[in-house]
Amino acid sequence: MDVNLKYTPEEAEKHVLAAVKPLGPDYGAVVQRAFNERWVDFYPTEGKQSGAYSNGGAYDVHPFMLLNYLGEYNDVSTLAHELGHTMHSYYSNKTQPYPTASYQTFVAEVASTFNEALLMDYMLKQIKDKPTRLALLGNYLENAKATVFRQTQFAEFELRMHQLAEKDQPITGDALAKLYIDITRRYYGDNEGDANDVCAVDDYIANEWSYIPHFYRDFYVFQYATSFTAAEALSSKVLSGDKAATDRYLRFISSGGSKYPIDLLKDAGVDMTTDEPLDLTIRKMNAVMDEMEKLLAEK
């Protein structure tokens, strides 16, 4: 069944502003400024870079955002995501001196995925239509799979690739293709013809590694998974109404690179040296799947 998940930029602005209300009026006012003062370049145009991006490098001005907005729910979620980066940069630039305003990659994706979690929570509270709820819940699962499961798979491939180099083994296209497809098939439960296969991974997937740009930047991909789980832990505490958790999060996005990333996250209320962030993420995924199964059974 088709569902209506189309949103104008004005509707996207309204939903994002409502979603971030748990972070307080000051945060919301700055997000409103981003819309009113044209910090955001919304639409695709000829010659424009693809994808979406937030740049907070203009320390004494404000961050700038590039989008290619097409009106789908994913575009609304991307808007919330990039605004998370923007707010992280805005508060850090405002609070920190220039040398400590920039933050490390390990925490860079926390604020962005945090905002996505707030948006999803808000939208699910508004939407009672079963097919639309299924679509949104499915979107969450797909995002969790792509950010936690797939990026962990990428990280293992990258680690194993570097281990080949450490052992003085040849790093050829064929060697990397074999390594990549072996790992991918293991992750997706493909035993090449076994009757108990979870899914099939086609041979051409062996070459997928070659067009993933992150592999050319040493040990970047794992940070998507760690940031996602950190954001799940932090957002669940804020959404529970814990005022102290909200205050800690706002201090976190104002801290730039003033401490080591692991210590910044501890101050925010999540210890990445424990199982808690991943446990909370898996619990959330299970709850989403339980609701989807219930909705499907009712249909």
QUISUL-V447424 format. One record per run of one state. SS is the DSSP state (@ for helix, = for strand, . for the rest). FROM is the first residue (numbers start at 1). TO is the last residue. If there is no record, write none. Layout:
ss	from	to
SS	FROM	TO
SS	FROM	TO
//
This chain:
ss	from	to
.	1	5
=	6	6
.	7	8
@	9	23
.	24	24
@	25	36
.	37	39
=	40	41
.	42	52
=	53	55
.	56	63
=	64	66
.	67	71
=	72	72
@	73	95
.	96	97
@	98	101
.	102	104
@	105	108
.	109	109
@	110	126
.	127	129
@	130	166
.	167	172
@	173	187
.	188	202
@	203	211
.	212	212
@	213	216
.	217	221
@	222	239
.	240	242
@	243	252
.	253	260
@	261	268
.	269	275
@	276	298
.	299	299
//
